Amino acid sequence: MKKILAVMTAFGMVLGFNLPLSAQAAVLPLAQIQPGDLIRGTSFPAVYYYGRDGFRYVFPNDKAYFTWYSDFSSVKWISDADMGKVQIGGNVTYRPGVKMIKINSDPKTYAISRGGKLRWVTSEAVAISLFGSNWNKKIDDVPDGFFPNYSMGADIETASDYNAANELADTTTVDQDKSLRAPTYLDITDNAYSQPNLTISVGSVVRWTNKGANKHTATADDLSWGSGTMDPNGAYSKLFKTAGTYTYFCSYHPTMRGTITVQ
């Protein structure tokens, strides 16, 4: 427990946690935040990656963060209220090519490829050829709870199966690593959705923004998902992972209906 607290404290101190805000950075409006920015709120030291899809992504710990960044100099501050408007999209995985990882309950050591693919390094000889004679100092233990963020890829049986330098060069941003795409934007007026019949591809994000004067929602007909109440200027995003037809309505104005076809 003491070790965990020490890591959390160090992480906060590097960010200037509990220091006067004026000594750190100006608080920017959300409209000035761009995809690829690092963001944090004013009350808590947690740093997030603002993805191209409009979601924020969590760095599980400092070790994962430092595979992507060398310091915190590019972090932008936004208000806690604005931070609350940015939905969490998931966790950031280790940058490919930097280190290997393992968990205590699994004796295998894994290299990482794009998309959080774990690739078992099948022998010490292969590990040496890929990461050098000090390969065993380039392994991080990942808490079991974060291991499901990754998926299994092909085993690395020979040095030719994996090139750490190429993996590193091919994946320079979290957007690339997660194949994030810009969302499709839908406006809500006080009597309709701007695109009541929309067709998108699997893996796309749809973002609704309430441009009306009244409260609205985007609620699935089967109630399996929904925005909750969106006040004027409020927004909601949803990732559609599976092909199908998704019908929805406004809980405040049931005659307002929309259909999203995912293919």
C-alpha positions in Angstrom: 0.0 0.0 0.0 2.8 2.4 0.8 4.4 1.7 -2.5 1.2 2.5 -4.4 0.7 5.8 -2.4 4.3 6.8 -3.2 3.8 6.3 -6.9 0.5 8.3 -6.8 2.1 11.1 -4.8 5.1 11.3 -7.2 2.7 11.4 -10.2 0.8 14.2 -8.6 3.8 16.2 -7.6 5.3 16.1 -11.1 2.0 17.6 -12.3 2.1 20.3 -9.7 -0.8 18.9 -7.7 -1.8 21.2 -4.8 0.3 24.1 -6.1 -1.4 27.4 -7.0 -3.1 27.1 -10.4 -1.5 30.3 -11.7 1.9 28.7 -11.2 1.0 25.8 -13.6 -1.1 26.8 -16.6 -4.1 28.8 -17.8 -7.4 26.9 -17.8 -8.5 26.6 -21.4 -12.0 26.3 -22.7 -12.9 22.9 -24.0 -13.3 24.4 -27.5 -9.6 25.0 -27.6 -8.7 21.4 -26.9 -7.6 19.4 -30.0 -7.4 15.7 -30.7 -4.0 14.4 -29.5 -3.8 16.8 -26.5 -3.0 15.7 -23.0 -5.6 17.1 -20.6 -6.2 17.4 -16.8 -8.7 19.1 -14.6 -8.0 21.7 -11.9 -8.8 19.5 -8.9 -7.2 16.2 -9.6 -3.8 15.3 -11.1 -4.9 12.6 -13.4 -3.8 13.1 -17.0 -5.9 11.9 -20.0 -5.3 11.6 -23.7 -8.0 13.4 -25.7 -8.7 11.1 -28.7 -9.6 11.9 -32.2 -13.0 10.3 -31.5 -13.8 12.8 -28.8 -13.3 10.5 -25.9 -10.7 10.8 -23.2 -8.4 7.9 -22.5 -6.9 6.9 -19.1 -3.3 6.2 -18.4 -3.5 3.3 -15.9 -0.2 4.4 -14.2 3.0 6.4 -14.7 4.8 3.5 -16.4 2.3 3.4 -19.2 2.4 7.2 -19.5 6.2 7.3 -19.9 6.2 4.9 -22.8 4.5 7.6 -24.7 5.8 10.9 -23.2 9.0 12.0 -21.5 7.5 14.6 -19.3 4.3 16.6 -18.6 5.2 19.8 -20.4 2.4 19.5 -23.0 -0.4 18.9 -20.6 -3.3 21.3 -21.0 -5.6 22.3 -18.1 -9.4 22.5 -18.4 -12.1 23.1 -15.8 -13.4 20.2 -13.9 -16.8 20.9 -15.4 -15.5 20.6 -18.9 -13.6 17.5 -18.0 -16.9 16.0 -16.9 -18.3 16.6 -20.4 -15.6 14.4 -22.0 -16.6 10.8 -21.8 -14.0 8.1 -20.9 -13.3 5.9 -23.9 -11.0 3.3 -22.2 -7.4 2.9 -21.1 -4.1 3.6 -22.9 -2.0 0.6 -23.4 1.8 0.6 -23.6 3.4 2.0 -26.7 4.6 -0.8 -29.0 8.3 -1.4 -29.1 9.3 0.3 -25.9 9.1 -2.4 -23.3 7.8 -5.9 -22.6 5.2 -6.6 -20.0 4.0 -9.5 -17.8 1.6 -10.1 -14.9 2.3 -12.0 -11.7 -0.2 -14.8 -12.5 1.3 -15.5 -15.9 5.0 -16.5 -16.3 5.1 -15.4 -19.9 6.7 -12.2 -21.1 5.1 -10.3 -23.9 6.2 -7.7 -26.4 3.5 -5.3 -27.7 2.3 -4.6 -31.2 -0.2 -1.9 -32.4 -3.6 -2.1 -30.9 -2.5 -3.5 -27.6 -1.6 -6.9 -29.1 0.4 -9.1 -26.7 3.0 -11.2 -28.4 4.7 -13.9 -26.3 8.4 -13.8 -26.5 9.0 -17.6 -26.5 12.6 -17.8 -25.4 15.4 -15.8 -23.7 17.5 -16.0 -26.9 14.7 -14.2 -28.8 14.3 -11.6 -26.0 18.0 -10.8 -26.2 18.0 -10.4 -29.9 15.0 -8.1 -29.7 15.8 -6.0 -26.6 19.5 -6.6 -25.9 21.4 -8.3 -23.2 19.6 -6.3 -20.5 16.2 -7.4 -21.8 15.1 -8.5 -18.3 15.4 -4.8 -17.2 12.9 -3.8 -19.9 9.9 -5.7 -18.5 7.1 -4.0 -16.5 4.6 -5.8 -14.3 1.1 -4.8 -15.3 -1.6 -5.2 -12.6 -3.9 -8.1 -13.4 -6.9 -5.7 -13.6 -5.4 -3.9 -16.6 -4.4 -7.0 -18.5 -7.8 -7.3 -20.2 -7.0 -4.0 -22.0 -4.8 -6.0 -24.3 -5.5 -8.8 -26.7 -3.4 -11.8 -27.8 -1.4 -11.6 -31.0 1.0 -14.1 -32.7 3.8 -15.6 -30.7 7.4 -14.4 -31.4 9.4 -17.5 -32.0 12.3 -15.9 -33.9 13.9 -12.5 -34.0 12.4 -12.0 -37.5 8.9 -12.1 -36.1 9.2 -8.7 -34.4 11.1 -5.5 -34.9 10.9 -3.2 -31.9 12.2 -0.2 -33.8 9.7 -0.6 -36.6 6.9 -1.0 -34.0 7.9 2.2 -32.3 8.2 4.2 -35.5 4.8 2.9 -36.9 2.8 3.9 -33.8 3.6 7.5 -32.6 0.2 8.4 -31.2 -2.5 6.8 -29.1 -4.9 7.7 -32.0 -2.8 5.4 -34.3 -2.5 2.7 -31.7 -6.3 2.5 -31.2 -7.2 3.3 -34.8 -9.4 6.2 -33.5 -11.5 8.1 -36.1 -13.3 11.4 -35.9 -17.0 11.0 -34.9 -20.0 11.6 -37.1 -21.8 14.6 -35.7 -25.5 14.8 -35.3 -27.3 18.0 -34.2 -30.5 17.9 -32.1 -33.0 20.7 -32.7 -36.2 21.1 -30.8 -38.1 18.9 -33.1 -35.8 16.6 -34.9 -32.4 14.9 -35.2 -30.3 16.4 -38.1 -29.7 13.0 -39.7 -32.6 10.8 -38.6 -31.4 8.0 -40.9 -27.6 7.5 -40.7 -25.4 4.8 -42.1 -21.9 4.3 -40.6 -19.2 1.7 -40.6 -18.4 -0.7 -37.7 -16.1 1.0 -35.2 -17.5 4.5 -35.8 -18.5 7.0 -33.1 -21.6 9.1 -33.3 -21.8 12.3 -31.3 -25.1 14.1 -30.7 -25.1 17.8 -29.6 -28.2 19.5 -28.4 -28.5 22.7 -30.4 -32.1 23.3 -29.2 -33.5 25.3 -26.4 -35.1 22.3 -24.6 -33.8 19.2 -22.9 -33.4 16.1 -25.2 -32.0 12.6 -25.2 -30.9 9.9 -27.6 -32.3 6.7 -26.1 -32.3 3.3 -27.6 -35.7 1.8 -28.3 -34.7 -1.2 -26.2 -33.2 1.0 -23.5 -29.8 -0.7 -23.8 -28.0 2.6 -24.2 -28.8 6.3 -23.9 -27.4 9.7 -23.4 -29.4 10.7 -20.3 -30.7 14.3 -20.3 -28.8 16.6 -22.6 -29.3 20.2 -21.6 -28.9 22.9 -24.3 -25.3 22.6 -25.7 -24.9 19.2 -24.0 -23.4 16.3 -26.0 -23.2 12.5 -25.9 -21.0 10.1 -27.9 -21.4 6.4 -28.6 -19.1 3.9 -30.2 -20.9 1.3 -32.4 -18.8 -1.9 -32.4 -21.3 -4.3 -34.0 -23.1 -4.3 -37.3 -26.9 -3.9 -37.1 -29.7 -1.4 -37.0 -30.1 0.8 -34.0 -33.3 2.8 -33.5 -33.6 5.5 -30.9 -35.8 8.3 -29.7 -36.0 11.4 -27.4 -37.4 10.6 -24.0 -38.8 14.1 -23.7 -40.2 14.2 -27.2 -41.1 10.6 -28.2 -42.1 11.6 -31.8 -38.4 12.5 -32.4 -36.9 9.3 -33.7 -33.7 8.2 -35.4 -32.1 5.1 -37.0 -28.4 4.3 -37.3 -27.4 1.5 -39.6 -24.0 0.0 -38.9 -22.4 -2.0 -41.6 
